[in-house]
Amino acid sequence: MSHLLYAEDPEPAERVPAGLLFVPVRSGPAGCTARLFRTPLGGRTAVGFTSPQRLAAALGSDQPWVRLSEPALRALAEPVGATALTVDPRFAPGISRGQHLRAG
């Protein structure tokens, strides 16, 4: 039996684009705008879902959405201070939607 030795730790996984996402939007005077949310710790985050079913489960079936690539969503969110991107957020049992991920 041979033992493998590693001289150093492997590199951390690189950020891989999430592909096209279903992004919740709201209508405004200039058309539709991506909804930004707050994490439980209060940070701003853009949110995208990998399917319309996951979006509906989290935000309701009447939530309007658009398809955006991950880089496009980041480009929209970063100028307004949302540097994080949350994909497919899930809610913990016993916590209301408003407590877990708040619109911001």
C-alpha angles and dihedrals in degrees: 000000000000125000119219115225124201120205093204141005117275118258115269115259112274120238107266119201112254093221122224112354134194102239122195113235139184128207120249141163092284096045126268122350130196111254114238122205140195124240120229087266093053101255119139117248138176113228131213133172130211093220138020088239092060091047091050092047091054103036106017134266093272094060109117117225144180132205115249133165117244093249091050092050091049090049091053095046104041098068090059094049102265102125095158126080120203116198120199098350113202128205124231116238113263094023118104120232090249093057097047103044117008126195108248 
